[in-house]
Every structure is written in C-alpha cells, then in structure tokens.
Amino acid sequence: TTVISSMLLSPIMGPVIGMAYGVIICDWPLIKRSVKIELISIILCLILGLIIGFSTYWTHMAYAWPTEEMYSRSSRHGFLAGIPIAFFSGMGVALSVLDDHVSSLVGVAISAS
C-alpha cells in the first residue's frame, strides 16, 4: 500500500510561499517567521517519524522494508524520471499562485507524488 505523504506534508508549503514572497518584497520579518515555522514543522515531522519508527521496528512489517517501490524511487532511473514531473508540478504551482488559486497547491503536491 502506498501512503501519499504529500497529503501530510503539503501544509508545510505555506511557509515556503511566505519565504518566497518575503524575498521578492524584501520583508525580513516575514522571511524570519516563515523560516521559523518551516523549521519547527520539519522538526515535528522528524520527531513524529522517529516515534512511529521506534514503536513499530519490532513488528513483522519492519522486515519487509525497504519495499520494491522504495527501491524504485531511490534508483537513478526513478530520479531522472521525476525531474520532468517536478518541473511541470512547479509550473502548476506557479500558475495557481498567479491565478489566486492557492488552494490548488495541495492538489498539485498530491498529484506529483
């Protein structure tokens, strides 16, 4: 079963947009606040991942990892195949931001995964 992690991590895209806007308009308080929120979010994700990992490492599921899908995503071929997907997803994000449809960023992140 594939878990679409971008549905869980897509709320972290808000501070990234804040950083981009802050850099464009030279708003240093916005940049600092966005970096702070992004770092806190990443640290919380890592802590939660460690808690889940340490609480399930002894189960039978842990012996089946990494799966074939994980291997395929970490191969050179999988990486090179992901470059055009990332490029066109970025174009979709840029279009959604320019068109005031920021809510579609989540859809772009989910579809790219």
N, C-alpha and C positions, 0 to 999 in steps of 0.2 A: 504494500500500500504506500502510495506517495503522499506525503504531507506537504501541502503547499505552504512553505514557510513565509512566502512574501505576504500572505494574508496576515500573518502575525507581526511581521516587521514593517509593513507599509506605513503604520503611523509614525515611524521614525523618519519618514521622508519630510515631514513638516519642518523640523529644524534645519534640514539640508536646504530646503527652499528659502528659509529665513536667512541662512548664511549667504546664499546666492544673492538675494535681494539686498542684504546688508553690504555686500561687497560692491554691488552695482551703484548703490546710492551713498556709499561711504558712511553708513550708520553703524558706528563701532559698538554702541550698547546692544543693538540688535544682533550683531555678529557674536559678541561675547555671550549673550543669553542663549543664542542658538547653539553655539559650541558647547556650552554648559549642559543644556538639555540633551543634546546628542550624546555626549559622553556619559551622562547619567543613564540614559536609555540603553546604551551599549553595555555598560557595566551591569545593569539589572538583567539584561538578556543573558549575559555570560554567567551571572550568578544562578539564575533560574536553570540554565542549561546544565551547569555543574551539579546542582541539586538533583535534577532529574536523572542525569547520568550516573551519579553516585548511588542513587536509590534504586536503579534498575540494572546495574552492571552485573549482578549475580544471577539474573534471570536467564532463561534459555534463549531469549531474543538477542542477548548480547553476543552469543557465539555465532550468530548468523551475519554479523556485521564485519566489514562493510559489504553491502549488497552489490549485486551486479549494476544496479542503477547508480550507486555511489561511485563505483569504478568507472562507469561510462562518463559521468560528469567530470571526473578528475583526469580524464585522458587528454592527450594533446588534440585528438580529433574532436572531442566534445568541447574543448576550449575554443578551438578555431571555428567550430560551428556556432558557438554562442556569440561571437563577435558581431555578425550582422543582426542577430536578434537584439542584442544590446543597443546597437546603433539605431535601429528602427523604433525600439522602445523609447529611446531618448528623444527621437523626433516626435513620437506621440506625446511624451511628457511636455515637450516644448510647445506643441500645438495646443494642448489642453490648458497650459498656463496662459498662453497668449489669448485664448478664446474664453477666459474666465470660467473654465470648467475644471477647477482644481480637483473636484471630487472624482474625476475620471482617472486621476493619478493612481488610485488604488487598483482600478481595473487594468491599467497598463502594467502595473507591477505583478498582478496575479497572472495576466496572460503571458508575460515574459517568462514566468517561472516554468 
